[in-house]
Amino acid sequence: MTSTDDEFLKELPVFLHFEDVADPTLYRALPDGWALALADIIDSTGAIDAGRYKAVNMAGAGVISGILNALGRHDLPFIFGGDGAAVAIPPSQVEAAREALSKVQSWVADDIGLKLRAAIVPLSAIRENGLDVRVARFQASDDVSYAMFSGGGNHWADEQMKQGLYLVEAAGRGERPDLTGLSCRWNPIETTHGKVVSIIALPGPTGDALAFREIVSEIVALASEDGRGGHPIPVDGPPLGFIREGLVLEARALSAYRDRISQLRKAAWVLFQTALIAVLYGLRKPVGRFDPVQYKRSVASNTDFRKFDDGLKMTIDVDPERLKRIKSRLEGAAREGICYYGLHEQDTALVTCIVPSPLSKDHMHFVDGGEGGYARAATNLKAQMLPAE
């Protein structure tokens, strides 16, 4: 990376109040020469219909983990989309990102049994089409900030990928990305207010940026009436409990391809860690530098349950009355042409994690709806956009 690229990352604006997320003055354009590395699961709705929610989220988070580990840095802007992800890549690391994406594709096919589509789209192509990729950071907690994206470039790049452009070819069978830190052990988290709702809202055909910004602020304010922004994870962290599918997926991700001995060793290690955390949490006492109670609380505070990716994305836990008002406001804005939106209701939320080290405080946790989440919301969004197209 050049000093200019490093300076760009260090000087990115960081904002503290999520209701400001649609303010264009907070964002900075990516420097010339950068690219977007992005991927999504082909037919994620089919996988979700088959009940493979954990597998879809694991693949999406694996895109981020595989690229960041390959490039040796965790400060690059990225966004998790449930069944996929996007990462902004500096010029000097585009080829390394391409190799990482190709290996992630192979891992998803080999171990998860799904098909990942991946692409690297140059920023120059995005700008030639009158769009841009602009980035800011939202301070989710004292230890973690997440990138937010505006400018329309991410959405355009995703459409190009789905049309078969800028694609990355999968590596050969058995090729493995470095997925160190990738984890999805937590059980689904049940709603405490009424419904876990995944929402996607994009600018509508009127192109009224100010009106769209006002809608975003209103929806965020409605979600925030509980005092926590609609956070779907309890303030003390998820209920202690771990799902078998997540443990198996994690063990495979960290093992050599079809190496039964390696998989058994990794599975034993994951189970040992899981049991140790359960014991330590039961004792509720720190051991060395690891405080299980604080760690569990930080799982909640370090999550990305709300974000901006050329539009608003949220997975929130709301009561029926608030949900009714949110729907009403989105429906009204859609009729006025201010926004397109997709929404999916469910009873649980899912958490997938990237934990560089159990002793570090910058562990990241990605939230999606537990029964289709963003993928189903996106399907509903597309159905709404089709008549306009």
Secondary structure, DSSP 8 states (H G I E B T S, - for coil): --HHHHHHHHT--EES-GGGTT-GGG-EE--TT-EEEEEEETTHHHHHHTT-HHHHHHHHHHHHHHHHHHHT-S-S-EEE-SSEEEEEE-GGGHHHHHHHHHHHHHHIIIII---EEEEEEEHHHHHHTT-B-EEEEEE-SSS-EEEEEESBHHHHHHHHHHTT-SB-----TT-----TTEE--B--EE-SSSEEEEEEEEE-TT--HHHHHHHHHHHHHHHGGGSSTT-SS-TT-S-S-B-HHHHHHHHHHTS-TT-HHHHHHHHHHHHHHHHHHHHHHHHT--BTTB-HHHHHHHHHHTB-SEEEBSSEEEEEEE-HHHHHHHHHHHHHHHHTTSEEEEEEEESEEEEEEE-S-TT-S--EEEEEETTSHHHHHHHHHHHHHTTT-
